Amino acid sequence: ALAHVTRAASPEIERIGLTSAANVDFVAATGLYDRVLAYDAIDALATGGPGRAVAVDFAGNGATLARAHTALGDDLAYSCLVGLTDWSHRGGASAMPGPRPVMFFAPDHVAASIAEQGGKSFQAAVADRWSAFADDAATRQRAPLVARREPEARSAPDRPPRAPRRSVLALRHRGET
């Protein structure tokens, strides 16, 4: 959603997505980023001048964020921690160069926006942006949803067999097996 909002609100800003090598094609196919790099190509993050980059970290991998800070050098003006999906690798960011990452806490930003705009205006703005995001997502080439059945869960010999797990929806990029 952030890439969509920045593309719509500030099309002149280059959006660079970082992801695993296995997901580069999928993320690029969303059309939300101008460039998509695998983590092992993080050194190619140069942006063209001091203070011209912002890092927004959704994964929370401290070592990867530190590598991004190092690659961006003086180009990095601001660093923000939005999420923590990589709990096992959060550490390792204590000695990174550049601005100290600031934790994004949505409720604080919502409260400030409501205070600034008023409740009804805030709700209308969120509804407009959500609608635009949903419309955009619906018109883009999407990875097909593939339903698959997970294998039956194994039980310990002294326990009764467990029921098979529920069906799981998996996103698979076309051409992947």
C-alpha positions as CSV (number, residue, x, y, z in Angstrom):
1,A,0.0,0.0,0.0
2,L,2.9,2.4,0.7
3,A,4.3,1.9,-2.7
4,H,0.9,2.6,-4.2
5,V,0.4,5.8,-2.2
6,T,3.8,7.2,-3.0
7,R,3.5,6.3,-6.7
8,A,0.1,8.1,-6.8
9,A,1.1,11.1,-4.6
10,S,4.7,11.6,-5.7
11,P,5.3,10.0,-9.1
12,E,8.6,11.8,-9.5
13,I,10.1,9.8,-6.6
14,E,11.9,6.6,-7.5
15,R,10.6,3.7,-5.5
16,I,13.0,0.8,-5.0
17,G,11.8,-2.5,-3.6
18,L,14.1,-4.9,-1.8
19,T,13.1,-8.5,-1.5
20,S,14.5,-12.0,-1.7
21,A,15.9,-13.2,-5.0
22,A,13.0,-15.7,-5.3
23,N,10.5,-12.8,-5.1
24,V,12.1,-10.2,-7.4
25,D,10.0,-11.1,-10.5
26,F,6.8,-11.2,-8.5
27,V,7.4,-7.8,-6.8
28,A,8.5,-6.2,-10.1
29,A,5.3,-7.5,-11.7
30,T,3.2,-5.5,-9.3
31,G,4.3,-2.4,-11.1
32,L,4.5,-0.5,-7.9
33,Y,8.3,-0.1,-7.9
34,D,10.6,1.6,-10.4
35,R,13.3,-0.9,-9.5
36,V,13.3,-4.1,-7.5
37,L,16.5,-5.5,-6.1
38,A,17.4,-8.7,-4.4
39,Y,19.0,-8.4,-0.9
40,D,22.3,-9.6,-2.4
41,A,22.2,-6.5,-4.8
42,I,21.7,-4.0,-2.0
43,D,24.9,-2.2,-2.9
44,A,23.1,-0.9,-6.0
45,L,21.0,1.4,-3.9
46,A,22.8,4.7,-4.7
47,T,20.2,7.4,-5.2
48,G,22.0,10.3,-6.6
49,G,22.8,12.8,-3.9
50,P,22.9,13.6,-0.2
51,G,19.6,13.6,1.6
52,R,17.7,12.1,-1.3
53,A,16.7,8.7,0.2
54,V,14.3,7.4,2.8
55,A,14.4,3.8,4.0
56,V,11.2,2.2,5.1
57,D,11.8,-1.2,6.7
58,F,8.9,-3.6,6.9
59,A,10.9,-6.8,7.7
60,G,12.9,-5.7,10.7
61,N,16.1,-7.6,9.7
62,G,18.7,-5.4,11.4
63,A,21.7,-6.6,9.4
64,T,19.8,-6.0,6.1
65,L,18.8,-2.5,7.2
66,A,22.4,-1.8,8.3
67,R,23.6,-2.9,4.8
68,A,21.0,-0.5,3.2
69,H,22.2,2.3,5.4
70,T,25.8,1.6,4.4
71,A,24.9,1.4,0.7
72,L,22.9,4.7,0.8
73,G,25.5,6.5,2.9
74,D,25.0,10.3,2.9
75,D,22.0,9.9,0.5
76,L,19.9,8.6,3.4
77,A,17.9,11.4,5.1
78,Y,15.4,9.3,7.1
79,S,15.0,5.7,8.2
80,C,11.7,4.2,9.4
81,L,10.8,0.9,11.0
82,V,7.2,-0.1,10.1
83,G,7.1,-3.8,10.8
84,L,8.9,-6.7,12.2
85,T,8.2,-9.8,10.1
86,D,11.7,-11.2,10.6
87,W,11.8,-11.6,14.3
88,S,14.7,-13.9,14.2
89,H,17.1,-11.3,12.7
90,R,16.1,-8.1,14.4
91,G,19.4,-7.5,16.0
92,G,22.6,-6.4,14.3
93,A,21.6,-2.8,13.6
94,S,23.1,-1.0,16.6
95,A,26.2,0.3,14.8
96,M,24.6,1.3,11.4
97,P,25.7,4.6,9.8
98,G,23.3,7.4,9.0
99,P,20.1,8.5,10.7
100,R,18.7,6.4,13.6
101,P,15.7,4.4,12.5
102,V,12.4,5.8,13.9
103,M,9.6,3.4,14.8
104,F,6.4,4.0,12.9
105,F,3.3,3.6,15.2
106,A,0.1,3.9,13.2
107,P,-2.2,4.9,16.1
108,D,0.0,8.0,16.8
109,H,-0.2,9.0,13.1
110,V,-3.9,8.3,13.0
111,A,-4.5,10.5,16.0
112,A,-2.4,13.3,14.6
113,S,-4.2,13.1,11.2
114,I,-7.6,13.2,12.9
115,A,-6.6,16.2,15.0
116,E,-5.4,18.0,11.9
117,Q,-8.1,17.1,9.4
118,G,-11.1,16.2,11.6
119,G,-12.7,12.8,11.9
120,K,-14.9,12.9,8.8
121,S,-12.2,14.3,6.5
122,F,-9.8,11.7,7.8
123,Q,-12.3,8.9,7.1
124,A,-13.0,10.2,3.7
125,A,-9.3,10.4,2.8
126,V,-8.7,6.9,4.0
127,A,-11.7,5.6,2.0
128,D,-10.5,7.4,-1.1
129,R,-7.0,6.0,-0.8
130,W,-8.2,2.5,0.0
131,S,-10.6,2.6,-3.0
132,A,-7.8,3.8,-5.3
133,F,-5.5,1.0,-4.0
134,A,-8.2,-1.7,-4.4
135,D,-9.0,-0.5,-7.9
136,D,-5.4,-0.4,-8.9
137,A,-4.7,-3.8,-7.4
138,A,-7.7,-5.3,-9.3
139,T,-6.5,-4.0,-12.6
140,R,-2.9,-5.2,-12.4
141,Q,-1.6,-8.5,-13.6
142,R,-2.1,-10.7,-10.5
143,A,-0.5,-13.9,-9.5
144,P,-3.1,-16.6,-9.6
145,L,-4.4,-18.0,-6.4
146,V,-3.7,-21.7,-6.2
147,A,-5.5,-23.8,-3.6
148,R,-3.5,-26.7,-2.3
149,R,-4.1,-29.2,0.4
150,E,-1.4,-29.5,3.1
151,P,-0.4,-33.1,3.9
152,E,-2.0,-34.6,7.0
153,A,-0.3,-33.6,10.2
154,R,1.8,-36.3,11.8
155,S,0.9,-37.3,15.4
156,A,3.0,-38.8,18.0
157,P,2.5,-42.6,18.4
158,D,0.7,-42.1,21.7
159,R,-1.8,-39.6,20.4
160,P,-4.7,-40.1,18.1
161,P,-4.2,-39.0,14.5
162,R,-5.0,-35.4,13.9
163,A,-7.3,-34.3,11.1
164,P,-5.8,-32.9,7.9
165,R,-5.0,-29.2,8.0
166,R,-7.4,-26.9,6.2
167,S,-6.8,-25.9,2.6
168,V,-4.3,-23.1,2.2
169,L,-4.3,-20.4,-0.5
170,A,-0.8,-19.9,-1.9
171,L,0.2,-17.1,-4.3
172,R,2.3,-18.4,-7.1
173,H,3.8,-16.3,-9.9
174,R,3.0,-17.5,-13.3
175,G,5.7,-19.9,-14.6
176,E,6.7,-21.0,-11.1
177,T,6.1,-24.5,-10.0
